[in-house]
Each structure stands twice: as structure tokens, then as C-alpha cells.
Amino acid sequence: MAAWMSRRAWDSLVAGEACRLCESLEAPGSTEADAADAIGYTVAELEMSVVKLGRDQFAEGYCVVVCKPHVAEPHDLPDGERELFLAEVMRVGAAVQRVFKADKMNYQILGNSVPHTHSHVVPRYWGDPAPGRPYLGDPDRPVLLPEREYLHRAARVRDGLGR
């Protein structure tokens, strides 16, 4: 069974110290279309978030919507910003479902390992390996693609967002 990190390490991450999502957003050029990092390929910069096509494409079109400000919980955002972030997550989900013809969309706001508000936007397809359960792929067997396919999928999501 996995153990929590030390309390000190956790509190440091909650405070935004050495946050890999903050680092992803702050890297030069990281919010420009098709910029790539460990999380994935930048699809679009929206008002409250940056949309990334996940590097592990366990589900075709899987994206991560990363909130620009570092807050551990969505409820830590001021009311208008929280509503805007959640609306952007829904907008991404609708675009992914439409573009990739997903049967269902899952939205997962977790933050147990990276306490920076973000949402996993997971398209679900008939016959996937986790019926009736949340699904984020198999970390021991990520589905990695040639760069041209990431760029193609990111462009499809971007087009679906009208960007």
C-alpha cells in the first residue's frame, strides 16, 4: 500500500513550492500551442486554465485542464474564478466528446499527489477496461504516441474549442 509523503513535503506542495504544475505553466513557451512537457502537449491557453493533451493517451483525447493560479482546492478560488475554471473544464469535455466521439466523459479533480487544482478530462469508450469505475490508465503501461499523433490530437481538441 502506498504511503503519504511526509507532512512537511505535503505542506510545501500545498503552498506551491516545487509544484510540477506551476513549473509546467511557468516554463518559457509552455502555454503556446503544441508545447510539450511531462504532462503533455499544450492544446490551448484559456482565461483560467491551460489545456494539455495528456502524454499518456490511455483514452483517445484524454486531457488535463490546469488552473493557472496555484490553489490546492477549487473552493479556494474566488467565486467568479471558480465558476470560470469549472466552465472551462466543461467546455474541454464537450469538445473532446464531440471530436473523438466518446460515449461518456469523466471529470476527475483529485490532487492527492499534486495539490494544484486541475481536472482530468477522461473520454470513456464502450468496451474500455474499467466499466463502472473511474479510469486513469495503467501507470506501468502508458500509451505513448509518435509526436505527430500528439500534435494531430491536440489540434483536433483545439479546433473543437474553436481556437
Secondary structure, DSSP 8 states (H G I E B T S, - for coil): ------HHHHHHHHTTTT-HHHHHHHSTTTTSTT-B-SSEEEEEE-SSEEEEEESS-SSTT-EEEEESS--SSGGGS-HHHHHHHHHHHHHHHHHHHHHHT-SEEEEE---SSS-S-EEEEEEE-TT-S-TTS-----TTS-----HHHHHHHHHHHHHHTT-
